[in-house]
Amino acid sequence: MGDVVNLKRERKRVARAVREVAADANRARFGRPSADRRLDDARAELDQRRLDAHKRSE
C-alpha cells in the first residue's frame, strides 16, 4: 500500500518546482550582459545570412 500524502503540501511542492523552472529560464534569458546578448544576436544573424546565401534559386 502507498504512503499517505498531504495533497495541499504536494500541490505546493509541484507549484514551487514549476516556478523554479521558470526562474531558471528567466535567469538564462535576462541574466546576461547586453553585450553578450548582442553578440549572440549578431552570430545568429550571420548564420542565417550564410544559410540564405547557399539556397538554390529555381
Phi, psi and omega in degrees: 000147183282169178282152176282131183238133175282113186296323180298316179293322180293318177299318179296321180296317180294317179298321178297319180294320179296316179296324180294321178296316179296321180295320178298319179295319179293323177297320180291325184280316188252352186271019180245154177296153182296330179296321178294319179295318178297320179297316178297319178297318180295320178295318179297318178298317179295318178298318180294318179295320178296319179295316179296327181292337182265003180288146178270136176266145183258000000 
